[in-house]
Structure formats: C-alpha cells, structure tokens
Amino acid sequence: MGAGELQVRAESPGGPVGHAVRARFWAEAAAVTGLALGDGPPASDLVDLVAPSGAFVVAVRDGEPLGCVGVRELTGGEVEVKRLFVVPAARGLGVGRRLLGWCADWARERGAGRLVLDTHGALTAARALYLSVGFVEVERYNDNPHAQHWYALTLA
C-alpha cells in the first residue's frame, strides 16, 4: 500500500477504471458466495450508477484503485448503495468506511432520509462493517434473488 492520501473520485462505471474495479468486485462476490453470477457486472450499472439519479466513485491511493461504490436514488427519499468493494490488500484501512461516508454525503445532498443496501450472507466482513457504521437490518425491500440481508441507515 502506498503512503499517499486516499482520494475518492467520480468514475464512469463503464470506463476502464470503473469497469476493472467492478469486475474485481463481481469475481470476488461469485467466489465468496459460490453463486453463478454470470459474465461480469450487470449492464444496469451503466444506467443506474450515473447522473442525474446515480453516481459511481473509486477510492484511489497513489494511482491504484483500492475500492469502489455506487449509489442510486430510489423512491420515497431513499438512496441505495451498490457495488461496495475494497480490494483485499486495502481491507482494514478504513476504505470501506470512507466510501460509505461518501454515500451518506451524496444522499444528504439530495435530501434523502435513508441509505439502504442488500447483501449476501457469506459477506460477513461487509455485514460487520455495515453494522459498525450504524446500519440496522431491515425487512426485504427489493427482489434481489442473491440477497439474504437488507440494511438501512437513517441520515441526520
């Protein structure tokens, strides 16, 4: 890991950097969960995670992408967190917390009252992270067939 400052910057989810880090997320999610997730990240990211109702950012240190996250506005004053990923070598360094903080700021700027997300039960470290920053487990809010847990964070 480099010694430079961690930067969170906007990227296109379909651009070279965005696609590469989303592909790493997708491959690891398939390996950890044992699910057959297809050939790569869904094409819907290219619509859902772009302005005006979405965004995608990458955490970078010394030019190296360390993680990513996307957000998209839902109805009812909610913003959904999508594709949160931190490369294995950067886990435990606060990258995930920084990305979730960015999500909360983005949602607040749009007047959202709540962040929501879903995840698979095998992603235990991610689930622990969500709880540690204040998310609480809630009832299913979507029809994601791969999700087993749903979380929400009320924004102040």
C-alpha positions in Angstrom: 0.0 0.0 0.0 1.3 3.4 -0.9 1.7 6.2 1.6 -0.2 8.8 -0.4 -3.6 10.3 0.5 -6.7 8.3 -0.2 -8.8 10.1 -2.8 -12.4 9.3 -3.7 -13.1 10.4 -7.3 -16.0 10.0 -9.7 -15.6 7.5 -12.4 -17.8 6.1 -15.1 -18.9 2.6 -14.2 -18.3 1.6 -17.8 -14.9 3.3 -18.2 -11.6 1.5 -17.9 -11.1 2.1 -14.2 -14.8 1.7 -13.3 -15.2 -1.5 -15.3 -12.0 -3.0 -13.9 -12.8 -2.5 -10.3 -16.5 -3.6 -10.7 -15.2 -6.8 -12.5 -13.0 -7.5 -9.5 -16.0 -7.0 -7.2 -18.1 -9.3 -9.3 -15.5 -12.0 -9.5 -14.8 -12.0 -5.7 -18.6 -11.9 -4.9 -19.0 -15.0 -7.1 -16.1 -16.8 -5.4 -17.1 -15.9 -1.9 -20.8 -16.7 -2.3 -20.5 -19.6 -4.6 -23.1 -18.1 -6.9 -23.0 -18.3 -10.6 -23.3 -14.5 -11.2 -22.7 -14.5 -15.0 -20.0 -13.0 -17.1 -19.5 -9.8 -15.1 -21.1 -6.8 -13.6 -24.7 -6.1 -14.8 -25.2 -3.7 -17.7 -27.8 -2.0 -15.5 -24.9 -0.4 -13.6 -24.3 1.7 -16.7 -27.7 3.3 -16.3 -28.4 3.1 -12.5 -25.0 4.4 -11.3 -24.8 7.6 -13.4 -26.1 11.1 -13.1 -28.6 12.5 -12.6 -30.0 9.8 -10.3 -26.9 7.9 -9.5 -23.2 8.0 -9.2 -20.1 5.8 -9.0 -16.8 6.5 -7.3 -13.5 4.8 -6.9 -11.1 5.1 -3.9 -7.6 5.6 -5.2 -4.2 5.9 -3.5 -1.0 6.6 -5.4 -2.9 5.9 -8.7 -4.1 2.4 -7.5 -7.8 1.7 -7.2 -8.5 0.4 -3.7 -12.3 0.2 -3.9 -15.5 1.4 -5.3 -19.1 2.1 -4.6 -22.2 3.2 -6.5 -25.4 4.9 -5.4 -28.8 5.3 -7.0 -31.9 7.2 -5.9 -34.9 5.1 -5.1 -38.5 6.4 -4.5 -39.5 7.5 -1.1 -36.4 9.5 -0.1 -34.1 6.6 -0.1 -30.7 6.0 -1.8 -29.4 2.5 -2.4 -25.7 1.6 -2.0 -24.5 -0.7 -4.8 -21.2 -2.5 -5.5 -19.3 -1.5 -2.4 -15.9 -3.2 -2.8 -12.5 -2.9 -1.2 -9.5 -4.8 -2.7 -8.2 -7.4 -0.2 -4.9 -5.7 0.4 -6.7 -2.5 1.5 -9.2 -4.1 3.9 -9.0 -2.8 7.4 -7.6 0.6 6.3 -10.9 2.5 6.5 -11.5 2.5 2.8 -15.0 1.0 3.1 -15.9 3.4 5.9 -14.7 6.3 3.7 -16.8 5.1 0.7 -19.9 4.7 2.9 -19.4 8.2 4.2 -19.3 9.5 0.7 -22.6 7.6 0.0 -24.2 9.3 3.0 -23.0 12.7 2.0 -24.3 12.2 -1.6 -27.6 11.1 -0.3 -27.9 14.0 2.1 -27.2 16.5 -0.7 -30.2 15.1 -2.5 -32.5 15.3 0.6 -32.6 11.6 1.1 -33.5 10.4 4.6 -32.1 6.9 4.4 -29.5 4.8 2.8 -30.4 1.2 2.1 -28.5 -1.8 0.8 -28.7 -5.6 0.4 -26.0 -8.3 0.6 -25.4 -12.0 0.7 -25.0 -13.8 4.0 -21.5 -15.1 3.1 -20.1 -11.5 3.0 -19.6 -11.5 6.8 -16.9 -8.7 6.8 -19.2 -6.4 4.8 -22.1 -7.1 7.1 -20.0 -6.3 10.1 -18.9 -3.1 8.5 -22.5 -2.0 7.8 -23.4 -2.6 11.5 -20.3 -0.8 12.8 -21.3 2.4 10.9 -24.9 2.4 12.1 -26.8 0.4 9.6 -29.6 -1.8 11.0 -31.0 -4.9 9.5 -34.5 -4.3 8.0 -37.1 -6.2 6.1 -36.6 -7.1 2.4 -37.1 -4.0 0.3 -36.3 -5.5 -3.1 -36.4 -8.7 -5.1 -32.7 -9.3 -5.5 -32.6 -13.2 -5.6 -29.0 -13.2 -4.4 -29.5 -11.1 -1.3 -30.1 -12.6 2.2 -29.8 -9.4 4.3 -31.2 -5.9 3.9 -29.9 -2.9 5.8 -30.8 0.8 6.3 -29.1 3.8 7.8 -31.2 6.8 8.8 -29.5 10.0 7.8 -29.5 13.0 10.1 
